[in-house]
Amino acid sequence: MAEVHATRRARLRERCAAAGQGAALITLPANVRYLTGCAPPGAALLVGPGPQDLLVHLRPPPDDPRQDPHPDDLEATVLPSPDGDAAVAAADLARERHADGLAVEEHHLTVARHRALRSVTSGIPLTDLASAVEQLRLVKDEHEIAALRIAAEIADQALGELLESILVGRTERHLALELERRLVDHGADGPAFPTSVGTGPHSGTARHVPSDRRVEEGDFLTVRLGATYRGYRCEVGRTFVIGTAPAAWQIELYEQVFDAQRAAREALAPGVACRDVDRASREPLTAAGHAEGLAPWSGHGVGLEIDEDPQLSPAAMGKLDACVPVTVEPGVHLPGRGGVRIDDTLVVRPLADGGPELLTITTKELLAL
């Protein structure tokens, strides 16, 4: 993997050179990790000038077997004071190395931090690197997809074990905490995002924060969770009925959301416009009378962050590429009654390779638990 990270940094150097940028300062943790294999807290990466890139951090990184060793062309230095700023120190080193320009991630810098960088780079023009690294991250290699597969397996395992336990009488908060513990028990670095568990009238809400409401017979139960493995994050969401056979309205609503999710999954292919995937998900629910209250998106990219490009929304620009992992996550919430969410993580693949690869395989049957 050390060679993989060196190659990624070489690609960034090429982009910077084409844009007339002599060096790049990377501060977004996910981007630092993508380019080096590790991201100690507060770290900053200086790519160029000169043959050796430089990783600056506040303390030595932990001895973690999940992180890759530094490649030979990456120099690492630890700031002498924990109160220092790695980005400012790296920018100062860029000046010492006679960089003729420094591109920075303005979308990740505060105004105060940007001013601090200017104060140590007098005479060196600062330009915006924008989302250059995020664009490199968009298409995943097989090492990254393998990590996402393992993350998905862990999330499926944790969810499957929960479904085998007694749920009635337990609180949403308790179930969410148990799921996160199970993720770690199965080898996750941790949850990919705060686990959401919604019951009864809370079910189907896109970003519900678990409460002390207890699970009751006849409830819809929606669960949305994800695992992080070696920094890579996945997402899975499912809806179940508690205790009894589902009511007619629950079956109807579930089938509507299921049809929307299937349509979006089947639309995933290289060259398809992101907004067309969103339309495939949205149209069945709109036809069923649920246009009002639908989320502004129907999915998004995943990787080192849980919400990456591409976005699957009505206003999304661009088209899908092969080897891009995305979520497909339609949902409907009926105020006062509850609702349905079905979330999967998939990898876009050509039809010749079997079409989209489903990573999260927990059953989508409407089970009565």
Rosetta blueprint (number, residue, H / E / L):
1 M L
2 A H
3 E H
4 V H
5 H H
6 A H
7 T H
8 R H
9 R H
10 A H
11 R H
12 L H
13 R H
14 E H
15 R H
16 C H
17 A H
18 A H
19 A L
20 G L
21 Q L
22 G L
23 A E
24 A E
25 L E
26 I E
27 T L
28 L L
29 P H
30 A H
31 N H
32 V H
33 R H
34 Y H
35 L H
36 T H
37 G L
38 C L
39 A L
40 P L
41 P L
42 G L
43 A L
44 A E
45 L E
46 L E
47 V E
48 G L
49 P L
50 G L
51 P L
52 Q L
53 D E
54 L E
55 L E
56 V E
57 H E
58 L L
59 R L
60 P L
61 P L
62 P L
63 D L
64 D L
65 P L
66 R L
67 Q L
68 D L
69 P L
70 H L
71 P L
72 D L
73 D L
74 L E
75 E E
76 A E
77 T E
78 V E
79 L L
80 P L
81 S L
82 P L
83 D L
84 G L
85 D L
86 A H
87 A H
88 V H
89 A H
90 A H
91 A H
92 D H
93 L H
94 A H
95 R H
96 E H
97 R L
98 H L
99 A L
100 D L
101 G L
102 L E
103 A E
104 V E
105 E L
106 E H
107 H H
108 H H
109 L L
110 T L
111 V H
112 A H
113 R H
114 H H
115 R H
116 A H
117 L H
118 R H
119 S H
120 V H
121 T L
122 S L
123 G L
124 I L
125 P L
126 L E
127 T E
128 D E
129 L L
130 A L
131 S L
132 A H
133 V H
134 E H
135 Q H
136 L H
137 R H
138 L H
139 V L
140 K L
141 D L
142 E H
143 H H
144 E H
145 I H
146 A H
147 A H
148 L H
149 R H
150 I H
151 A H
152 A H
153 E H
154 I H
155 A H
156 D H
157 Q H
158 A H
159 L H
160 G H
161 E H
162 L H
163 L H
164 E L
165 S L
166 I L
167 L L
168 V L
169 G L
170 R L
171 T E
172 E H
173 R H
174 H H
175 L H
176 A H
177 L H
178 E H
179 L H
180 E H
181 R H
182 R H
183 L H
184 V H
185 D H
186 H L
187 G L
188 A L
189 D L
190 G E
191 P E
192 A L
193 F L
194 P L
195 T L
196 S E
197 V E
198 G E
199 T E
200 G H
201 P H
202 H H
203 S L
204 G L
205 T L
206 A L
207 R L
208 H L
209 V L
210 P L
211 S L
212 D L
213 R L
214 R E
215 V L
216 E L
217 E L
218 G L
219 D L
220 F E
221 L E
222 T E
223 V E
224 R E
225 L E
226 G L
227 A E
228 T E
229 Y E
230 R L
231 G L
232 Y E
233 R E
234 C L
235 E L
236 V E
237 G E
238 R E
239 T E
240 F E
241 V E
242 I L
243 G L
244 T L
245 A L
246 P L
247 A L
248 A H
249 W H
250 Q H
251 I H
252 E H
253 L H
254 Y H
255 E H
256 Q H
257 V H
258 F H
259 D H
260 A H
261 Q H
262 R H
263 A H
264 A H
265 R H
266 E H
267 A H
268 L L
269 A L
270 P L
271 G L
272 V L
273 A E
274 C H
275 R H
276 D H
277 V H
278 D H
279 R H
280 A H
281 S H
282 R H
283 E H
284 P H
285 L H
286 T H
287 A H
288 A L
289 G L
290 H L
291 A L
292 E L
293 G L
294 L L
295 A L
296 P L
297 W L
298 S L
299 G E
300 H E
301 G E
302 V L
303 G L
304 L L
305 E L
306 I L
307 D L
308 E E
309 D E
310 P E
311 Q E
312 L E
313 S L
314 P L
315 A L
316 A L
317 M L
318 G L
319 K E
320 L L
321 D L
322 A L
323 C L
324 V L
325 P E
326 V E
327 T E
328 V E
329 E L
330 P L
331 G E
332 V E
333 H E
334 L E
335 P L
336 G L
337 R L
338 G E
339 G E
340 V E
341 R E
342 I L
343 D E
344 D E
345 T E
346 L E
347 V E
348 V L
349 R L
350 P L
351 L H
352 A H
353 D H
354 G L
355 G L
356 P L
357 E E
358 L E
359 L L
360 T L
361 I L
362 T L
363 T L
364 K L
365 E L
366 L L
367 L L
368 A E
369 L L
